[in-house]
């Protein structure tokens, strides 16, 4: 395009013509090595899911959408013989080919140990974001990131990740010296960095904390209400099928959305963020797309 | 419906992996008599897995266990349909490399375990009957038909994830544990093969092992 390289000029053009920017956010969680669809005799999910099927859906979104980000909230590993035999290699290769921009780690991503996960990392060409695990002295030291900034057109998208408490959930031998850090205060730090230092227009948290609990345990709902500056929490772990995102008020009284799309790659979450010429935000969303 | 999707690039990426495991995973090793579901407080799938553990415990450990218990989250699919049962289906049900263990629990630790089962809304068991009362506590417990005794110890067959304190069960760590050196999945697959060789179908039913009041 002839305008490339002219610095701020395209922004001014958008403002003058009053054009909106639409960011399509596609997301998954807890895919659990479900590379093939569920067999036809499965009473609940027969014929649904499948990574080739998901790839086709994502491709069709990319053909029509203005801007797309594709994200995953963890538990990529474990659940079919593909993982027992290949240790996560096909999952990472297929996700890379689909163009995933980032993912966080779930508890089952430790099922082959920290070393098992690290061994598969060369097959992933997208970053793993986990801001509340300290991997010092483990095979993952320096191999994950706290956050990333993705640019789409004139918008800057800040994305960070949060993992669940591992002790009591994952055998100690598998997570080794990984230290879990309390996620709420770290989430606030990440949000501040992304919003103020990195000047992001939208802040997204990839969370494997779980949607909500009856007991007093940190969850996406608690995270949403206890922090400021996060626009969207894409959750996992509880395998919650949400028909639409839940809108809550954050600690500053601003809106924050939570979404989660079941498990096994049965659904592809689909939200659209519309930014007007002065980057005021508006959400548009539909029920998650059934992958088949 | 076909396994292959619409995207030829992805189909060609997946098929080399699928071909390596397809024959083994699609081997039919048994026949399921009627649909088995994962459910709380009790489901056919959980009853079946615990029945297998309890039944096989004597051969594995020399003495039969008093009861079997399995963490609900350790069963990873919602159902197994009536009809042919493939090896791959049991990989999906029991994907973890968890080993079969026998724990010896005193009455206090047994009570903690029963409280955990009750607070979780009912876990798969065999050899136990109990009620979850309105306060979410275990009540009317029968182990092998006998009420829980304060002076007794119980041998309990389970997976090593639970025995090592998984699912928030720190109280389990440090209890005497014996390991059989076989994963739960391999044991269940071997059991199915035996059943099939003996001309039996696989199945289980609901028996009110755990009821909610």
Boltz contact constraints between the chains, C-beta under 6 A:
constraints:
  - contact:
      token1: [A, 35]
      token2: [B, 14]
      max_distance: 6.0
  - contact:
      token1: [A, 36]
      token2: [B, 3]
      max_distance: 6.0
  - contact:
      token1: [A, 40]
      token2: [B, 1]
      max_distance: 6.0
  - contact:
      token1: [A, 41]
      token2: [B, 81]
      max_distance: 6.0
  - contact:
      token1: [A, 43]
      token2: [B, 79]
      max_distance: 6.0
  - contact:
      token1: [A, 44]
      token2: [B, 78]
      max_distance: 6.0
  - contact:
      token1: [A, 47]
      token2: [B, 1]
      max_distance: 6.0
  - contact:
      token1: [A, 50]
      token2: [B, 5]
      max_distance: 6.0
  - contact:
      token1: [A, 52]
      token2: [B, 5]
      max_distance: 6.0
  - contact:
      token1: [A, 52]
      token2: [B, 7]
      max_distance: 6.0
  - contact:
      token1: [A, 52]
      token2: [B, 10]
      max_distance: 6.0
  - contact:
      token1: [A, 52]
      token2: [B, 11]
      max_distance: 6.0
  - contact:
      token1: [A, 53]
      token2: [B, 5]
      max_distance: 6.0
  - contact:
      token1: [A, 55]
      token2: [B, 7]
      max_distance: 6.0
  - contact:
      token1: [A, 55]
      token2: [B, 10]
      max_distance: 6.0
  - contact:
      token1: [A, 56]
      token2: [B, 5]
      max_distance: 6.0
  - contact:
      token1: [A, 56]
      token2: [B, 6]
      max_distance: 6.0
  - contact:
      token1: [A, 56]
      token2: [B, 7]
      max_distance: 6.0
  - contact:
      token1: [A, 78]
      token2: [B, 95]
      max_distance: 6.0
  - contact:
      token1: [A, 79]
      token2: [B, 76]
      max_distance: 6.0
  - contact:
      token1: [A, 79]
      token2: [B, 95]
      max_distance: 6.0
  - contact:
      token1: [A, 80]
      token2: [B, 92]
      max_distance: 6.0
  - contact:
      token1: [A, 81]
      token2: [B, 21]
      max_distance: 6.0
  - contact:
      token1: [A, 81]
      token2: [B, 25]
      max_distance: 6.0
  - contact:
      token1: [A, 81]
      token2: [B, 88]
      max_distance: 6.0
  - contact:
      token1: [A, 81]
      token2: [B, 91]
      max_distance: 6.0
  - contact:
      token1: [A, 85]
      token2: [B, 21]
      max_distance: 6.0
  - contact:
      token1: [A, 86]
      token2: [B, 17]
      max_distance: 6.0
  - contact:
      token1: [A, 90]
      token2: [B, 17]
      max_distance: 6.0
  - contact:
      token1: [A, 168]
      token2: [B, 168]
      max_distance: 6.0
  - contact:
      token1: [A, 171]
      token2: [B, 164]
      max_distance: 6.0
